[in-house]
Amino acid sequence: MLKYLCGVVLTLGMGACAQAASVLFLNPGTTQETFWVSYSQFMQAAAKDLGMDLHIQYSERNAETTLKQAREALQGPNRPDYLVFVNELYVAPEILRLAQGSGVKLFLVNNGLTADQMRLLGAQPDKYPDWLGSLVPNNEEGGYLMLKELIRLHRPIAPGEVIDLVAFSGLKITPAAQQREKGMMRALAEHPEVRLRQLVYGGWNRKRAYEQARLLFKRYPQTSLVWSANDEMAFGAMQAYAETGGQPGKDVLFSAVNNSPAALQALLEGRLSVLLGGHFTLGGWALVQLHDYEQGVDVSLYGGRDRQIPLLQLIDHAQAKRLLALNATQDYAVDFRKLSAKGRPTSYRYPFSLQTLMH
């Protein structure tokens, strides 16, 4: 199954061969979504540094396409060594089922299995020996931090005054959206002065959120905070608000998740008041772990088999400028090989965070 990358050194008339582990990443997004494209770019930078043979297929947000791609990869003639995928639209159990007996190692990123899926699968490692683990961001904490910061930035309010909030979540059947919502609800419970007027599902989509926001701003003219589970929905809501004659960032405070260039720019310009990001790096960090696994490292000794890492963090102006510069060059200046756990004591923890890019 290992691919052999052979280069011929013509001057010496010699063949130079090196083994490279092949990885297929099933990207659930579209080739037009800045988040998923930047996610792929970071993975490609990691694969290049680690000497891994990475291929990426986009499903254009269609679960049937993801399953078709998985079926071909797991049951076709050209099987990768590793399949990296996302439990978007709850596809993971079916992919685990398809993988049985394929010999392909599996790794989940971004959305792990839900508690219900774990129960239904009886997901013991011995039932799915080729499932190596998962790496997910701190989505619940992200949703919480985002609303806490929005409330902090809001002007002081008089006793008995109420702050109106509207919220845009992603898809009901995406664990990341559910967890971000849960975090928002936790922050709400701590702030009785904030009233959630309505939570809608914008499907991560700018146009849909724009149409929803036009109705919401008419229905709740006193809205002063808008919480959005990603940047695309925030931009849709901001457009709708601007059309009412209001000024995003002044009359109403908007928040978003993702560090797309447009979102970073909106933060620097003050149109977005709160921005969280950093989880676009997850796929790259997953490759570091898979490369270690390939080298015989028992990754579970260095933080566990299924891990949540605090990648989502509030982005300040200095970090926004740094991330814009990284986006422009796509040179993340990360030595991925140096992050390896190989030969380290089991107290070592992978330094997977946005800070690793901020030097």
N, C-alpha and C positions, 0 to 999 in steps of 0.2 A: 504493500500500500504506500510505502514511502516513495516520494517522488525523487528522482535523481536529477540534480541540476548539473549538467556537464558543460564545461567550457573548454575549448581546445586552445591551448597556448601554441599558436602557430609557429612562433619563432623557434620554440624548442621541439616542435612536433610531438608534444606530449598532451595527454588528456588529463584534465584536472576535474575530479568529481567530488561533490559534497552532497550529503544527504540533507534535505530540507523537509521539515514536517509541513504537510499541507493542511490548510485551514479554510473552511468555507464559513462565511458569516452570512446568515439570512437576515438582511436588514429590513425591518418591517415598514420603514418609511418610504417616501417617494424621493426621486432624484431631484425634486424641486424644494425639498424641505431642508432648510439650512442646518437644522440640528442634526439630522441623520446623515447629511453629506459631511459635516465637520466631524461627526463621530467616525465615519469611514476613513476620513483623511488621517485622523489621529491613529487609528488602527494600522493604516498603511505605513505610517512613520515607524510604529513599533515593530511591525513585521519586517520591515527593511533592516532595522537595527539588529533584530534578533535572528535574521536569516531564515525567516519562515515564509512559506509559499502561500500567500493569502489571496483568496478570491471572495468577491462580494456580490451577492444578488439581492436586488431590491424587490419587495413584493407590492410596492405602490399601495400599501395599506389594505391589502386584500388577503384575508386569512386563507382562502382557498389557494391562492398563488403560493403563499408560504408553505402550505402542506404539500403542494405539488413539487415545489423545489426540494423540500425535505425528502420526499419519497424518491425522487430521482437521485439525490445525493446518497441516500442510505441503502437503496436497493438497486441502483444502476451499476454499470461496469466501472465507472471512475469515481470510486469512493474517496473522500478526503480522510485524513487521519483524525481530524477534529471537526466537529460541527458546533458552531457558536450560534445561539439563537435567543430570541426574546419571547417571553410569555405574553405577547400582545394578542388581544382577542382570544385569550385562553387556549392557544394552540399547543402548549407544552405537553400535556398528557398524550395527545395523539402522536407527537414527534417521538416521545419516549417509547411509545408502543411500536412505531415504525422502525425504531433503531435496534430493537431486540435482535440479537444474532448477527448484526451487520458488521461488528468489529470496529465501528466508528465511535470515538470517544465524544461525549456530549458535554457542553458547558452552557449554562444559562446566564444571561446578563440582563440588567435593567429591571425586568419584572420577573421575580421568582415565582414559584408555585404558590397558589393561595392555600389557606388552611384547609378549605374544602377539598381542593385537588390533592393535597397531601394525604388526607384521610381516604379519599376514594382510591388513590393509587396504592395505598399502603406502601408509600414510597420508601421502603427500606433500601439501603445501598445494595444489599445482596440481590434484590429483585432486578435492579438496573445497574449491573456492575460497571457498565461503560459510562454511566452518568457521573462525571467527576465533581460537580458542585455548581455553585452560583455566586455571582457578585452583583449586588444591587446597591443603589444609593439610598440615602436617608430621606426618603420621600415624605414620610410623616413629619419629621422634624422640619423639612423644607417648607411644607405648607404652613406649619406653625410659625416658623421664623418670619415668613413673608407677611403674615397678617399682623404679628406683633410689631414689626418694623413700620408697617403702614399706620397702625394706631399711634405709635410713638411719634411719627412725623406729622400727624394731624394736629391742627391748632388746638390749644386747650379748650375744653368745653365747660359750660356752666353746669352747676348741679342740676340734675334732672333732665339735662339736654341729651338727645339721642343722636348717634352717628349712624347714618344709613349706609349699608354695604350691599353690593351685588357681586356675585361670584360666578366665574366661568370654569367649569371642570372639563376634563377631556372626554373620555368614553367611559360609560358605566362599567364595561367589562374589561378595563385595564387596571391591573393592580396599582400602578404608579398613580393614576388619577384617584383611585379610592383612598390611597394612603395620604396623598396631599390634602384631599378633602378632610380626612380624619384629623390631620394636623391643624387645619383651619378651624375645625369645630372645637378642638382643644383650646386654641387661643380665644375663640369666642366665649367659651365657658368662663374664661378668666376676666372677660370684659363685658359686664352686663350693659354698659353704656352703648355698646355696638349692636345694632339690630341687623341681622341678615334678612334682607328683603326677599331675595330670591337667588337660588343656585340653579344654573342651567348647564346643559352639556353641549359644549361647542364643538366636540369631536376633534379638538386640536386644530380647528380650521378657521382661518381668518374671515372668510366670507360668511360662514355660518354664524360666527360670533358677532360680526357686524350687523347681520339681520336681527339677531336676538337682542343686541344692545340697543338698536333703534327703538324697539318696543319697551325695553326695560327703562330707558331714560325718560320715556313718555310716562310710563306707569309710576316710576319713583323719581320725581324731579328733584327730591332732596338728597339724592345719592351723593356721597362725598368720598367713598372708598370703593375701588374696584380691584378684586383679587382674581388673578388669572393663572391657571395651571401651566400655561406655556406662553411664549412670546407672540405666536401667530394670533391667538385669541385676544391677547392684550391689544395688539395693533388693530384688530377689527373693532374692538370696543372703543379704542381711542378715536378711530375715524368717525364712528357714529356720534361720539360725544362732541368732537370738533364741529360736526355738522349742525349741532344744536346751538353753536355760537360759543360754546365753552372752551376753556383752555386746559388741556391735559397737563397735570403737574402743578397747576395753580388752583383751579376751582375744584377739581377732583383729582385725587391721588391714585395712580395706577401702579400695579405690580405685575411682575412676570417671572417665569422660569425659562432659562436657556441663555447662553451667551453668544447669540448670533451677532454679527457685526451691526445689524440694524438695531438690535436691542441695546447693545453696548453704547451705540451712538445716541440712542434715545435717553439713556441714563445720563450720559455726559451733558446732553442738552437740557435735562430737567423735565422732559415729557414723561419719562418713566421715573417714578420716585423710588421704587424698590425693585432690585433685580437679583435673582438667585441663579447660580450656574456652577459648572464644574463637572457635571456628570457626563459630558460628551467624551470624557477621557476613559470611561469604563471599559470599552472594548479593547483599548490599548493595554490597560492594566491586566485584563483577562489574558491577553497573549503572553504577558510576562509570566503569569502563573502556568499557562500551558507549556511554555518553553521550559520552565523549571520541571514540570511533570515529565516532559520529554527527556530531561537530564537525570531522571530518577529521584527527584526530590518529592518527598511526601508532603504535598502542599497543605494538607489538613493540620499538620503540626505547627504551621505558621499563621494561626488565626482562625482555623476552622474550615470545614468543607463548604458550608454555605455562609457567606459573609455579607453583612451590610456595612458599607463604609461611608463616612460623613463627607461625601463629595459636594453635596449641595450646600453652598454657603452664600451669604450676602456679599455682593460684589461692590467695592467702593470705586471711586473715580480713578485712583492710581491703577488698580487691578484691571479696570475696564480698558484703560489706555494700553496696558501691557498685553491684554488678550487681543485687542484690535491689531496690534503689531504682529502677534503670533499668527493670527488669522491671515494676515496679508502675505506672510512669507511661507506659511505652512511648515516652518522649521521650528519645532518645539524645543530644540536644544536640550532634549532629555536623553541621557545615556540609559536606555532601557535595560541593557545588560547588567549595569551596575546595581539595579534594583533586585537582582536575583537573590533568592534565599539559599542558594547552593553553598554548602560549607559553613553556613552561619548557625549560631546557637538557636534553639527553638524559642528563645525569648524574642527573636527578631520578628518585627512586623513590617510588612511591605509599606513603604511610604507613599501610598496611593492618595494623593490629594492635589488640589489646585496649587498648593504652595510649591510643589515639585516643579511647576512651570514658571514660578514667579521670581526665580533668581535673577 
